[in-house]
Amino acid sequence: MNLLDIFLELLIVVVAVVSLVANLLVLVCFTCSAQVRAQVPGIFIMNLSFCNILIAVLNMPSTLLGVVKHQKPFSDHFCYTVSFMDTFLTTNTMLSMAALSIDRWIAVVFPLTYSSKMRRKNAALMVSYAWLHSLAFSLTALLLSWVDYSPAYASCTVHLGEDAESRGHFVVFTAVFHACTFALSLFILCFAYLKVLQVARFHCKRIDVITVQTLLLLVDIHPSVKQRCLLEQKKRRQRATKKICIFIGSFVLCFAPYVITRLTELAPSVKIDRYWGIISKCLVYGKAASDPFVYSLLRQQYKKALFGVYNRILGRNSYTLSGHSTPSGMENECYSQRGNKLMEDNCH
C-alpha cells in the first residue's frame, strides 16, 4: 500500500463522516423547526439530504473497501444492490439541485405569484418525478446486467463486463443517462440562477441609484459615511454573484470530472487510470458533504433551529446536574426553562 492509497482512504473516511453528520443536522433542523418545515424548499433539501445520507452509508464504505482490498468488496448480489443505489441516488441528488434552482428562480423572478406557483403539492410532484426519473435509469442498468464492480473506480457502479456483447447499447445508454441527468440538471441550474442573478443585479442598480441620490442630498454627511455606503453597494453586487458561482461551480467541480471520465472510457482504446477514477468518484462524494453547507446549514433559519436544539440539550443537562436547594441550582433551572422555551418556538 502506497501513500496515495492511504490518502484516498483517509479522504473517503473524512468525506463520509462530514457528509453523514452534516446531512443528519439538516434532518434535525427539518424535524425541530416549524419555520423550516413550512418553507417549500425544505422539501427539496430534505430529499437531497436523505439521498446524501444513503450515499454516505452505502456507497462511500463500498468504495473505501474497494480501495483497501483492490477487489470487489462484497458478493455479487450485494454489489448489484450498491450499484443500483449509486445510480439512483446520484441521479436523485442532481435533480434535487435542479428543483432547488427552479424554486429560487420562481421566488425571485415571479415573487408575487410564487405562493400559487410553488405550492407544497407542486414540490411533492417534482420530487416524485426525480424519484421516477432516477428509478428508470437505475432499473434499466440493473435489468440489463450493466451493474458490477469497476476496478477503475473501486466501486460498485454502472459497468460493462469485458465479454459483454451489447457494447453498442451500453454506449447509447451511458450517453443518454448523462445527458438526462448531468447535462439536464446543469442546464436548469445555469438558466435559473443566471435569471436570478440578472434580476438581483437589476434591483441592486435601483438601490444604488437611490443611495447615490440620498448621499447627494445629505451634503453635511461625513465623507467616511459616504465611503461606507459606496462600499456596501459594491459588496451587495458581489454577494449575489458569489452565491450563484458557488451553486453552479460546486455542481460542475464535483460532477463534471466523473461524467467526462465515464464518457471517455466508452472508447474501446481508452483505459482509465485507477487513481484518477477513484479521485473523480471522491469528488462526487464531496458534493454530498458540501450540499448541507451550500444549501441549508449556513442559512439563518437553520442556524436558529440548531441553536434551539443546542439550548434544549444544554438546558436539560444543566437541570439534571443541578440541585434544587442551591442558588446555582435555581440558576440552572432558569436556564433550563429558557432553553425549553426556545425549543417551543422552534419545535413541535
Long-range contacts (C-beta under 8 A, 24 or more apart in sequence): 4-275, 5-67, 5-68, 8-67, 8-275, 8-278, 8-279, 8-282, 9-64, 9-67, 9-68, 11-282, 12-60, 12-63, 12-64, 12-67, 12-282, 12-285, 13-64, 15-60, 15-282, 15-285, 15-286, 15-288, 15-289, 16-56, 16-60, 16-61, 16-64, 16-285, 18-289, 19-52, 19-53, 19-55, 19-56, 19-60, 19-285, 19-288, 19-289, 20-53, 20-56, 20-57, 22-289, 22-291, 22-292, 22-293, 22-297, 23-49, 23-50, 23-52, 23-53, 23-56, 23-288, 23-291, 23-292, 24-53, 25-292, 25-297, 25-306, 26-292, 26-296, 26-297, 26-302, 27-53, 28-305, 28-306, 28-309, 29-296, 29-297, 29-301, 29-302, 29-305, 29-306, 29-309, 31-347, 32-305, 32-308, 32-309, 32-343, 32-346, 32-347, 33-301, 33-302, 33-304, 33-305, 33-308, 33-346, 33-347, 34-346, 34-347, 34-348, 35-301, 35-304, 35-305, 35-346, 36-301, 36-302, 36-305, 39-301, 40-103, 40-118, 40-119, 40-120, 40-122, 40-123, 41-100, 41-103, 41-104, 41-123, 43-120, 43-123, 43-124, 43-127, 44-96, 44-99, 44-100, 44-103, 44-123, 44-126, 44-127, 45-100, 45-295, 45-296, 47-92, 47-96, 47-127, 47-130, 48-93, 48-96, 48-97, 48-100, 48-291, 48-295, 49-291, 49-292, 49-296, 51-89, 51-92, 51-93, 51-96, 51-288, 52-93, 52-288, 52-289, 52-291, 52-292, 54-85, 54-89, 55-86, 55-89, 55-90, 55-93, 55-285, 55-288, 56-285, 56-288, 58-82, 58-85, 58-86, 58-89, 59-85, 59-86, 59-89, 59-155, 59-156, 59-285, 60-285, 62-155, 62-156, 63-153, 63-154, 63-155, 63-278, 63-281, 63-282, 63-285, 66-149, 66-153, 66-154, 66-155, 66-156, 67-154, 67-278, 70-151, 70-154, 71-149, 71-151, 72-149, 72-156, 73-149, 73-156, 74-156, 76-148, 79-147, 79-148, 79-149, 79-156, 80-142, 80-147, 80-148, 80-156, 82-156, 83-141, 83-142, 83-147, 83-148, 83-156, 83-157, 83-158, 83-159, 84-138, 84-139, 84-141, 84-142, 84-147, 85-138, 86-155, 86-156, 86-157, 86-158, 87-134, 87-137, 87-138, 87-141, 87-147, 87-157, 87-158, 87-177, 88-134, 88-135, 88-137, 88-138, 89-134, 90-181, 90-284, 91-130, 91-133, 91-134, 91-137, 91-138, 91-181, 92-130, 92-131, 92-134, 93-287, 93-288, 93-291, 94-181, 94-182, 94-185, 94-251, 94-255, 95-129, 95-130, 95-133, 95-134, 95-181, 95-185, 96-127, 96-130, 97-185, 97-189, 97-247, 97-251, 97-291, 97-295, 98-184, 98-185, 98-188, 98-189, 98-192, 99-123, 99-126, 99-127, 99-130, 100-295, 101-188, 101-189, 101-192, 101-193, 101-247, 102-126, 102-188, 102-192, 104-192, 104-193, 104-196, 105-191, 105-192, 105-193, 105-195, 105-196, 108-195, 108-196, 108-199, 108-200, 109-195, 109-196, 109-199, 133-180, 133-181, 137-177, 137-180, 137-181, 140-173, 141-173, 144-169, 144-170, 144-173, 146-170, 146-173, 150-277, 151-274, 152-265, 152-272, 152-273, 152-274, 152-277, 153-272, 153-277, 153-278, 153-280, 153-281, 154-274, 154-277, 154-278, 154-281, 155-281, 158-262, 167-268, 171-266, 174-262, 174-263, 174-266, 175-263, 175-266, 178-259, 178-262, 178-263, 182-255, 182-256, 182-259, 185-251, 186-248, 186-251, 186-252, 189-247, 189-248, 189-251, 190-248, 193-244, 193-247, 193-248, 194-244, 196-240, 196-244, 197-240, 197-241, 197-244, 200-240, 201-237, 201-240, 204-233, 204-236, 204-237, 204-240, 207-233, 207-236, 208-233, 246-294, 247-294, 250-287, 250-290, 250-294, 251-287, 253-283, 254-283, 254-284, 254-286, 254-287, 254-290, 255-283, 255-284, 255-287, 257-283, 258-283, 258-284, 304-346, 305-346, 307-342, 308-342, 308-343, 308-345, 308-346, 308-347, 309-343, 309-346, 309-347, 311-338, 311-339, 311-342, 311-343, 312-339, 312-340, 312-342, 312-343, 312-347, 313-339, 314-339, 315-339, 315-340
